[in-house]
């Protein structure tokens, strides 16, 4: 949620948050996954990081979004990729609608200085990215 809050407030995802998430995977992944699976999950990181950099270069996403998505990638099993993409699609649509509605409502007064209120062409993708990871991990933990 740190990433979501930071992106809403400052339209930036701190590198510390990205590194913290990756550090969690380094430790928790090693303790919970078979070694071969654990090591292959770093390929997820590298692939999503490369795609994210290409998307950043072309102006499709911000660099923080790309780095955070890459840090999220090792947590996701390959078999769940389509499911995570679906969660992300839904959370992006819902987050966008709710953010835009909140921006023009009295709710804006709860956080009057958020940078994301002022950006008409940009959207804080850290919000749906963070929610996607939370929903996916919660679903995985309880199934």
N, C-alpha and C positions, 0 to 999 in steps of 0.2 A: 504494500500500500504506500510505502515511502515513494516509490517511483510514480505512482498515480498522483499523489499529492504534489510532489515536486513539479511534475509536468503541468498540472493544472495551475499551480501558483506561479511558476517561473518559465514554463515552456522549455524546460531543460530536465534531462535525466542525468543525475550525478554519476560520474564514473565510479564513485565509491559504492553506489547502490548496485551497479552492474558487477563490480568485482566482488561485492559481498554475496550476491546471488551465486556467482560462479564458485566462490569459496565454499558455500553451503553444499553445492553439488560435489566438489572435490572430496569433502569429508563424508557426507551422508551417502553419496553414491558408492564410495569405496566400502562403506559399512553394510550397505543393503543390497547391492547388485553383484551378480557373479562377475568375476574379474574381466572375462572376455566382453560381456555386455557393457560393463563400466567403461572399458577402454574404447569400445566402438562409439559410445555416446559423445566422445570428443570429436568424432567425425561430424556429428550433428552440429556441434558448435562451429566447426570450421566451415561447413557448407552454408549454414545460415548467415554466418559473418560475411562470407564472400558475396552471397546474394544481397545482403543488407548494404554492403559497400557499393555494389553496383546500383542499387536503388537510391542510395544517398547521392552518388555522383550524378544520377539523372534527375535528381530533385523530387523523387517520389516520396521519400521518407527522410526524417532527420537522422543525424548520426547517432544520437542517443537512442532512438527507437531501434535502429539497426543493431547496436551493441547489446541492448537489453534483450531483443529477440534472440540474438545469438547465445546470450547467457541463459535464457530460458530453454533453449533447444536440447541440452543434455538431459533435462528432466522428462522429455517426451519420448516414449517408445515409438519406433518407426511405425508399428502397426496402428498406432493411435493418431498418426499425422492428419488423416482426413477428419477425424473427430475434433482435434484441436483447431483445425482450420474452420470447422463449422462453429465451434464455440467463439472463435475470434470474430467471425463474420457477424454473429448475433450480438456479441458484446460491443463491437464497433458501431453497429447501427443503433443499438439502444443507448450507448454512451453519447453518441453524436446528438441524437434527438434530445436526450435529457440535458446535456450540456447547453445546447442552443436554447432550450426552453428556460433553463435556470438563468441563463444570461439575460433574458428579457423579463424575468420575474423578480419579485421581492427577495427571492432566495439569494440573489446576487449580493445583497447587503451583508450576508453572512461572511463573505470573503471578498470585500470590495476591491482589493488590490491585486487580485489574480491577473496575471498576464494573459491567460487564455481567454478572458472576457474581451480583451481588446483586439485580439487577432481575428479578423474576419475571414481570412483565407486559410489559416492554419488551424489544426485541431490537435489537442494533446493526446497522441496515440499511446502514451504511457498508461493512460487510464484503461483502455480496453486490453492492452497487453497484460497488465497486472491482473486484471479481473479474469482474463483467460487462463493464466497460470494458476490462480487460486481455485477456479472452478475445476480445472483439469486435475489438479493434485487432490482436491477434496473428493472428487468422483473416484479417482484411482484408489484413494485410501479406504473408501467405504465399499468398494466392490470386490 
